[in-house]
C-alpha cells in the first residue's frame, strides 16, 4: 500500500498509545512474588498483547495446578486500576501528535486493544484520547485474541474500510502478527519487547517512536 491510498488507521492501546505496560508489569511481577508464582514472572512478556482468554490459557500452562489464578488476576486488576486512579493514565510521547495529524487529514481511526471494555473506556476518557476514535474494539468483544487477525478485521469493518487501505500501529509481537495477518500496512513502534526478526518481518516499517512515525506520515500523506 502506498501512503496515497491510506484511508484510515487502527491503533493498539497499551504500550502503543498508553505507557501502561511498565505499570502492568510492575504490578504483575509484584503480585507474582507475593503469591510465590515464579512461572508468571518468567513468562510475563509472552502475555503482552493477549486478551483475557489468552492470558488465562498461558498462565494455566506455567502455574501449578492448585494456583489461585482468579485471585491473582483479580488482585492485579485492582492494583493496576488503583495506580491509574492515583497516578493518572500515562500517555506515550507522540500519541496526541500522531492522532491529531491523522484527524486533521480526515482519516477515520479505530482502536484495537486486547484490554477489556471497562478498562479501555476509563483510559480513553481520562487521557482525553477518546475523542479521536470513531470505533473501539476490545479484547472481550472478539472470539480470538491477538495474534489472531480477528480484532483488526473487526476494527476495519467498524470504520467501513478494507484492511489494505488501513495503517495498523503496534508495539508487541502478538499485535504486529495480528495487524499483519489482517492485511493492514503495519507500523511497529516497540515498547517493552525489543523487536525480534519475526516482528520486523511482519511489520512493513519499524519506528523508534510515535513522533518518528508521525513525522514520516506527515511527509507521505497528501
C-alpha positions, 0 to 999 in steps of 0.5 A: 500500500502506498501512503496515497491510498491510506484511508484510515488507521487502527491503533493498539492501546497499551504500550502503543498509545498508553505507557501502561505496560511498565505499570502492568508489569510492575504490578504483575511481577509484584503480585507474582512474588507475593503469591510465590508464582515464579512461572508468571514472572518468567513468562510475563512478556509472552502475555503482552498483547493477549486478551483475557482468554489468552492470558488465562490459557498461558498462565494455566500452562506455567502455574501449578495446578492448585494456583489461585489464578482468579485471585491473582488476576483479580488482585492485579486488576485492582492494583493496576486500576488503583495506580491509574486512579492515583497516578493518572493514565500515562500517555506515550510521547507522540500519541496526541501528535500522531492522532491529531495529524491523522484527524486533521487529514480526515482519516477515520481511526479505530482502536484495537486493544486486547484490554477489556471494555471497562478498562479501555473506556476509563483510559480513553476518557481520562487521557482525553484520547477518546475523542479521536476514535470513531470505533473501539474494539476490545479484547472481550468483544472478539472470539480470538485474541491477538495474534489472531487477525480477528480484532483488526478485521473487526476494527476495519469493518467498524470504520467501513474500510478494507484492511489494505487501505488501513495503517495498523500501529503496534508495539508487541509481537502478538499485535504486529502478527495480528495487524499483519495477518489482517492485511493492514500496512503495519507500523511497529513502534516497540515498547517493552519487547525489543523487536525480534526478526519475526516482528520486523518481518511482519511489520512493513516499517519499524519506528523508534517512536510515535513522533518518528512515525508521525513525522514520516506520515506527515511527509507521505500523506497528501 
